[in-house]
């Protein structure tokens, strides 16, 4: 069970011991201690409540308080789970560009990165690492196929999560550089060895465990090129960065207009 806001797991354990001791001292089964520890109750409040009730009813009251806290916590967890499901469904819809025409369009890179990070959040959480997305204000749109661009972000961020150590960090940034938009995906993993750098985009090449096809970066590069972008990387132990650059949509529109 996650610790409530402002309380660490160690704090919760200490509180549970205190409540358990209090219940035992009052001749009450210590079973409600864990729920009391996770709530906002205090020993002083329990002392005050016990002073107002007949001794034989204190145990019933404690179980009632613990049951109420359990119900409130369950309701809060259901609400949080519902919000996560709603956010994930929204992210999936945005990620896949459902109901969109099969023609290039102006794509919001910031939204695509946010949707992709939301899709991969369970995998990051399983490694206790953080995926941090930082996008510049008023980031220009990019013209292309949104579903293909999101495939690029998915491959790069997924690889970065795999490369980063447990409790590590993956940082994704998007900035404007002249007439281009530049996306960087950075991880603090061990880096790409010298002997693997020349092959990193080769189809079927992988240093990951059995079950991975080795097509992720090859697909990412193909989609980058199909959408008029380019991709490269730099790597050293503790810091690997993949960079993707696309021309801003406005620049592409202007160049087409000038060619007419």
C-alpha positions in Angstrom: 0.0 0.0 0.0 1.4 3.4 -0.9 2.0 5.8 1.9 -0.4 8.8 2.2 0.9 12.2 1.1 3.5 13.5 3.5 4.0 10.2 5.2 6.9 7.9 4.3 6.6 4.1 4.6 8.8 4.3 7.7 6.5 6.9 9.2 3.5 4.6 8.6 5.3 1.6 10.2 6.1 3.7 13.3 2.5 4.9 13.5 1.2 1.4 13.1 3.4 0.3 16.1 2.0 3.2 18.2 -1.6 2.4 17.4 -1.1 -1.3 17.9 0.4 -0.7 21.3 -2.5 1.6 22.2 -5.1 -0.9 21.2 -3.4 -3.7 23.1 -3.1 -1.6 26.2 -6.9 -1.0 26.0 -7.6 -4.7 25.6 -8.5 -4.4 21.9 -7.5 -6.6 19.0 -4.7 -4.6 17.2 -6.1 -5.5 13.8 -7.4 -1.9 13.1 -3.9 -0.5 13.7 -2.8 -0.6 10.0 -5.9 1.4 8.9 -5.6 3.9 11.7 -1.9 4.4 10.8 -2.8 5.2 7.2 -5.3 7.8 8.2 -5.2 11.1 10.1 -6.0 9.8 13.5 -3.8 10.6 16.5 -3.1 8.9 19.8 -4.5 12.0 21.6 -7.7 11.7 19.6 -8.1 8.0 20.5 -7.5 8.9 24.2 -10.2 11.5 24.0 -12.6 9.2 22.3 -11.9 6.4 24.8 -12.5 8.8 27.7 -16.0 9.6 26.3 -17.1 6.0 25.8 -17.9 3.1 28.2 -14.8 0.8 28.3 -16.8 -2.1 26.8 -17.6 -0.1 23.7 -14.2 1.3 22.9 -13.2 -1.8 20.8 -16.4 -1.5 18.7 -15.7 2.2 18.2 -12.1 1.5 17.0 -13.3 -1.1 14.6 -15.9 1.3 13.3 -13.3 4.1 12.9 -11.0 1.7 11.0 -13.8 0.5 8.8 -14.7 4.0 7.9 -11.1 4.8 7.0 -10.9 1.7 4.9 -14.0 2.7 3.0 -12.7 6.2 2.5 -9.4 4.9 1.3 -11.0 2.4 -1.1 -13.2 5.2 -2.5 -10.1 7.4 -3.0 -8.3 4.5 -4.8 -11.2 3.8 -7.0 -11.4 7.5 -8.0 -7.7 7.6 -8.7 -7.9 4.4 -10.8 -10.8 5.8 -12.7 -8.9 9.0 -13.4 -5.9 6.9 -14.6 -8.1 4.8 -16.9 -9.7 7.9 -18.4 -6.2 9.5 -18.9 -4.9 6.3 -20.5 -7.9 6.0 -22.9 -7.4 9.6 -23.9 -3.7 9.0 -24.4 -4.3 5.9 -26.5 -6.7 7.8 -28.7 -4.3 10.6 -29.1 -1.3 8.2 -29.6 -3.0 6.3 -32.5 -4.6 9.4 -34.1 -7.9 7.6 -34.4 -10.5 9.1 -36.8 -7.8 11.1 -38.6 -7.4 11.4 -42.4 -4.6 9.4 -44.0 -2.8 12.6 -45.1 -0.1 14.7 -43.6 -1.3 17.3 -41.2 0.1 19.8 -38.6 1.0 17.7 -35.5 1.3 19.0 -32.0 4.6 17.4 -30.8 4.0 18.4 -27.2 0.7 16.5 -27.1 2.3 13.5 -28.8 5.1 13.3 -26.3 2.7 13.6 -23.4 0.4 10.8 -24.8 3.4 8.5 -25.4 4.8 9.1 -21.9 1.4 8.3 -20.4 1.2 5.1 -22.4 4.6 4.0 -21.1 4.1 5.2 -17.5 3.3 1.7 -16.1 6.5 0.4 -17.5 8.5 3.3 -16.0 6.7 2.9 -12.7 7.6 -0.8 -12.6 11.3 0.2 -12.6 10.7 3.1 -10.2 12.1 5.5 -12.7 10.8 8.9 -13.8 10.0 10.0 -17.3 10.2 13.7 -17.4 8.8 15.5 -20.4 9.7 19.2 -20.9 8.4 21.1 -24.0 9.0 24.7 -24.9 6.1 27.1 -24.8 4.5 27.9 -28.2 6.3 25.0 -29.8 5.8 25.1 -33.5 3.7 22.3 -35.1 5.3 19.7 -37.4 3.7 18.6 -40.6 3.5 14.8 -40.9 1.6 11.7 -40.0 0.9 11.9 -36.3 0.6 8.2 -35.7 4.0 7.7 -37.3 5.6 10.4 -35.2 4.2 8.9 -32.0 5.7 5.6 -33.1 9.1 7.3 -33.1 8.6 8.7 -29.6 7.3 5.3 -28.4 10.4 3.5 -29.7 12.9 6.0 -28.3 11.3 6.4 -24.9 10.7 2.7 -24.5 14.4 2.1 -25.3 15.4 4.8 -22.9 13.3 3.2 -20.1 15.0 -0.2 -20.8 18.5 1.4 -20.8 18.0 3.5 -17.6 18.7 1.8 -14.3 16.1 1.2 -11.7 15.1 4.5 -10.0 16.9 6.3 -12.9 15.7 9.1 -15.1 14.5 9.5 -18.6 14.3 13.1 -19.8 12.4 14.1 -23.0 12.7 17.7 -24.3 11.2 19.5 -27.3 12.5 22.9 -28.4 12.4 25.2 -31.4 15.7 25.7 -33.2 15.3 28.1 -36.1 12.9 26.6 -38.6 13.0 23.2 -36.9 11.7 21.4 -33.9 14.2 19.2 -32.0 13.2 16.4 -29.7 15.8 14.9 -27.4 15.3 11.6 -25.4 18.0 11.2 -22.7 18.6 8.4 -20.3 21.2 7.8 -17.5 22.0 4.2 -18.5 25.3 2.6 -19.2 25.6 4.0 -22.7 26.1 2.4 -26.1 29.4 0.6 -26.5 31.8 1.7 -29.3 31.3 -1.7 -31.1 27.6 -1.3 -31.2 27.3 2.3 -32.3 27.6 1.7 -36.1 24.9 -1.0 -35.9 22.4 0.6 -33.5 19.9 1.4 -36.3 20.4 -1.9 -38.2 17.2 -4.1 -38.5 17.2 -7.0 -36.1 20.2 -5.8 -34.1 19.5 -5.7 -30.4 21.4 -5.9 -27.1 18.2 -6.5 -25.2 16.9 -9.7 -23.8 15.3 -12.6 -25.8 11.9 -11.6 -27.2 12.9 -8.2 -28.6 13.0 -8.0 -32.4 15.7 -5.3 -32.8 13.4 -3.4 -35.1 12.5 -0.5 -32.8 15.2 1.9 -33.8 15.1 0.9 -37.5 11.4 1.6 -37.5 11.9 4.9 -35.7 14.5 6.0 -38.2 12.3 5.0 -41.2 9.4 7.1 -39.8 11.6 10.0 -39.1 12.9 10.0 -42.7 9.4 9.5 -44.1 8.3 12.6 -42.3 11.2 14.7 -43.6 13.3 14.6 -40.4 16.6 13.3 -39.3 17.9 11.4 -36.3 21.2 10.9 -34.5 22.6 10.1 -31.1 25.5 10.6 -28.7 26.4 8.3 -25.9 28.7 7.9 -23.0 28.3 6.0 -19.7 25.5 7.6 -17.8 24.3 9.8 -20.6 22.7 8.8 -23.9 20.8 11.2 -26.1 18.8 10.5 -29.2 18.0 13.7 -31.2 15.2 14.0 -33.7 14.8 17.1 -35.9 11.8 17.9 -38.0 11.2 21.1 -40.1 8.5 23.2 -38.5 5.2 23.1 -40.4 5.2 26.8 -41.1 8.6 26.5 -42.8 7.3 23.7 -45.0 4.2 25.6 -45.9 6.3 28.7 -46.8 8.8 26.7 -48.9 5.9 25.1 -50.9 4.2 28.4 -51.4 7.5 29.9 -52.7 7.9 27.0 -55.1 4.5 27.6 -56.8 
